[in-house]
């Protein structure tokens, strides 16, 4: 009796395939990979039982691929996770099949060794599509192309034409773009079956876990001699931005002002003492926030950033009064001024030196402020400790690339 050929085990090959890809190798170690004959190729999903992301793969499919193809298929699936395609909300009124096309076009722009017939910008039916765009941008191009061809607008109910993947589809592509539907590009090889199928609680748990995995993977890539491997700079920026916590800056600043407000009590006979009426004087409580706004004046802080900062300060001035502290490597007290409640000020740059965060910190510590907000690009060494609570305001770009590590809050705003 002849020995049967062993089933291809992807787990035995992943470390070798991703040896020169520190980011993907780190992410791969934390994603379960399970063999399954229920889908013809591969796919990722949230496991409804474990609330973990997992990759399903067909051993027969992977066995027929070359090593470069296997590597790019792995990266393709991991990109789906990184860019939140599995749990991200499907745009309203869009056929899932068209969204699937858009997500694959965005990912495949960066992969050169996928199996033949896969969707690629600049090739076949998508020859006029530029590479390197986001899934949302490709979605708009696909909708425009569909309108020009007079195709089905798609309301999410067309499942019979979804040969390759998505809602009700088998996940099996034809291998030849343009076959099988009114939309071009049915040459998708992987399955998107199960995207958004888990309940909201399970998806949220999985997303939080994945966020930690991506942070660890990014950290390992930054420390590796191989860097991020083949991950393009545009994707790295997107990944780092997604790692930045998204908050409503107005709520954060209001909360910061509120928690920086201290109460001053003094006795007054004009107020009745609630406990000892007409025996002891009452108390009058006044609440105020003494907050310093330190503005980095260094040349590396662009005029656009200063304009954005002053715009936010004009809004903040409706909440409280502030002391503005311009600084570079020093603080000139003659240039400091009080920004009174309700006032507006125009953008101005009054100093042009380098950057030293110790200068404004020493000034604020000496003056006894209750809170300290520093508007900066974060491009200087870590300063000494602050005696009051301190928060950093910068752009999203600099928030993802701080020069130093800190446990203090870094608030990113749009420029």
Secondary structure, 3 states (H helix, E strand, C coil): CCCCCCCCCHHHCHHHHCCCCHHHHHHHHCCEEEECCCCCCEEEEEECCCCEEEEEECHHHHHCCCHHHHHHHHHHHHHHHHCCCCCCCCCCCCCHHHHHHHHHHHHHCCCCCCCCCCCCCCCHHHCCCCCCCCHHHHHHHHHHHHHHHCCCCCCCCCCCCCCCCCCCCCCCCCCCCCCCCCCCCCCCCCECCCCCCCCHHHHHHHHHHHHHHHHHHHHHHHHCCCCCCCCCHHHHHHHHHHHCCCCCHHHHHHHHHHHCEEEEEEEEEEEECCCCCCCCEEEEEEEEECEEEEEECCCCCCHHHHHHHHHHHHHHCCCCCEEEEEECCCECHHHCEEECCCCCCCCCCCCCCCCCHHHHHHHHHHHCCCEEEEECCCCCCCCCCCCCEEEEEEEHHHHCCCCCCCCCCEEEECC
